[in-house]
């Protein structure tokens, strides 16, 4: 028996491939390094949905997602007190449950759910600041409108950074939230239920809940010169170094490199962030210390390390980081729901009973 199902293959997929030994991520036939910064989030949705979605994709997925955001904005009233939750992921999970499922047109549900998560994320961010939600602008790209709905105004100089992030996290093998979505889909349940379950899995700190603490760590260190001493103190106290190590990757997470380059492009465009230099110094110090302390355990930077710096640079508060993750990963969730419908069967693993037997 493999604890945590590690190494157990439960599905064949055309959606993404994670090569932990070589540090390679392929999303729908393209290396993540070649996709992020080169194609739109709408384009990656098309790549992930096209192989299995029933019915042709809309002629313009950007227009369809724009219209879906407008429809989702109309759902805010029926969401009741969902967006009053103190945690963004609690709010997102509760609000997503109010999205109507259309079993006869599941592709429409995919588009509506993707639009809805962006609208709900923006509305929750605004509510937390005592402000009304911003009505979507269907003429904008999905990334641009998400950032506008969160911050309250267009952010043309920052949109490319968020776009690269959404593409980068759109799919990543059979991670916990994607597996949860596939299990739910395998029962014949609807896509809305699959997304609600996936959000619940993504909320966990061992999955999508760690980028905020990375930023807390960088704030605590404060300056590159303090990195080694601060990290040594954390390790002596038996605490983890946030953003370092991954369940699958034995080398540096390729997504960390992609997001680091996205930050470089923002800086080249005139958006300066002091945290990029700090993050690089902390990563170098952490690499060295962890290599000395755990020579047989490769603990390199993962996606969350530079996610924290990038999302902060584009104007998102750390309380929104996991919700932003969901806004990108929903593309993969929907692809896996469609794939499970087309190729899978009820997912029903066995367990081994180790409790007492009746006398």
Buried (B, 14 or more C-beta within 10 A) or exposed (E): EEEEEEEEEEBEBBBBBBBBEEBBBBBBEBBBBEBBBEBBBBBBBBBBBBBBBEEEBBEEBBEBBBBBBBBBBEBBEEBEEBBEBEBBBBBBBBBBBBBEBBEEEBBBBBBBBBBBBBBBBBBBBBBBEEEEBBEBBBEBBBBBBBBBBBBBEBBEEBBBBBBBBBBBBBBBBBBBBBBBBBBBBBEEBBBBBBBBBBBBBBBBEEBBBBBBBBBEBBEEBEEBEBBBEBBEEBBEEEEEBBBBBBEBBBBBBBBBBBBBBBBEEBBEEEBEBEBBEBBBBBBBBBBEBBEEEEEEEBBBBBBBBBBBBBBBBBBBBBBBBBBBBBBBBBBBBBBBBBBBBEEBEEBEEEEEEEEEEEE
